[in-house]
């Protein structure tokens, strides 16, 4: 009986380590993907429908932020690309990842869109957010245009801003 009792903490510790490794791999994948798309944007020519794309993609991000704020995981999950939806499988698993690694997007105190680039198929939004602890974050959203013309979020990367709030 003692061996079984001592095995439980070891199993939990092993599962925690595996989960942490998966999260690190996922974040690394997102960074690589976002950097690749950002590099593609900087070399692409301007897109004629840029003002519309800017409005449409911003509306998608704002709608997902509102869904997070309302605690509507299914709605928040619906703004992700099919690849992201397949990767996480369901809205609750997606929300668990957001809660663990992207707290600033759950209920930001302030959101400011600062930069936008698009090639008509992919879009990059640089957004500044202040979290509930008054920490400034840079948040980079990459969106993809679907065949039906709608935009969906394909990645989101956060980094703590190097400057302090005054």
WOHU-V737763 format. One record per residue. N is the residue number from 1. RES is the residue in one letter. PSI is psi in whole degrees, 0 to 359 (NA if undefined). Layout:
N&RES&PSI ; N&RES&PSI
This chain:
1&X&323 ; 2&X&322 ; 3&X&321 ; 4&X&321 ; 5&X&320 ; 6&X&337 ; 7&X&331 ; 8&X&310 ; 9&X&325 ; 10&X&318 ; 11&X&317 ; 12&X&319 ; 13&X&320 ; 14&X&316 ; 15&X&320 ; 16&X&318 ; 17&X&318 ; 18&X&318 ; 19&X&318 ; 20&X&319 ; 21&X&317 ; 22&X&319 ; 23&X&319 ; 24&X&320 ; 25&X&317 ; 26&X&314 ; 27&X&320 ; 28&X&317 ; 29&X&315 ; 30&X&319 ; 31&X&313 ; 32&X&316 ; 33&X&313 ; 34&X&319 ; 35&X&319 ; 36&X&315 ; 37&X&321 ; 38&X&320 ; 39&X&320 ; 40&X&322 ; 41&X&320 ; 42&X&339 ; 43&X&351 ; 44&X&157 ; 45&X&163 ; 46&X&154 ; 47&X&133 ; 48&X&325 ; 49&X&25 ; 50&X&316 ; 51&X&320 ; 52&X&317 ; 53&X&319 ; 54&X&313 ; 55&X&314 ; 56&X&316 ; 57&X&322 ; 58&X&320 ; 59&X&323 ; 60&X&314 ; 61&X&313 ; 62&X&322 ; 63&X&321 ; 64&X&319 ; 65&X&320 ; 66&X&319 ; 67&X&319 ; 68&X&313 ; 69&X&320 ; 70&X&353 ; 71&X&22 ; 72&X&86 ; 73&X&323 ; 74&X&317 ; 75&X&316 ; 76&X&318 ; 77&X&329 ; 78&X&341 ; 79&X&358 ; 80&X&153 ; 81&X&159 ; 82&X&326 ; 83&X&317 ; 84&X&318 ; 85&X&319 ; 86&X&320 ; 87&X&320 ; 88&X&338 ; 89&X&315 ; 90&X&167 ; 91&X&323 ; 92&X&321 ; 93&X&319 ; 94&X&312 ; 95&X&324 ; 96&X&318 ; 97&X&318 ; 98&X&315 ; 99&X&323 ; 100&X&329 ; 101&X&353 ; 102&X&47 ; 103&X&326 ; 104&X&330 ; 105&X&348 ; 106&X&311 ; 107&X&71 ; 108&X&145 ; 109&X&332 ; 110&X&141 ; 111&X&129 ; 112&X&118 ; 113&X&123 ; 114&X&335 ; 115&X&148 ; 116&X&138 ; 117&X&146 ; 118&X&156 ; 119&X&10 ; 120&X&337 ; 121&X&323 ; 122&X&150 ; 123&X&147 ; 124&X&125 ; 125&X&127 ; 126&X&126 ; 127&X&139 ; 128&X&137 ; 129&X&147 ; 130&X&128 ; 131&X&182 ; 132&X&341 ; 133&X&8 ; 134&X&33 ; 135&X&136 ; 136&X&133 ; 137&X&146 ; 138&X&128 ; 139&X&128 ; 140&X&117 ; 141&X&134 ; 142&X&129 ; 143&X&152 ; 144&X&141 ; 145&X&130 ; 146&X&167 ; 147&X&330 ; 148&X&3 ; 149&X&350 ; 150&X&158 ; 151&X&144 ; 152&X&151 ; 153&X&124 ; 154&X&340 ; 155&X&159 ; 156&X&125 ; 157&X&137 ; 158&X&147 ; 159&X&138 ; 160&X&131 ; 161&X&148 ; 162&X&341 ; 163&X&152 ; 164&X&155 ; 165&X&146 ; 166&X&NA
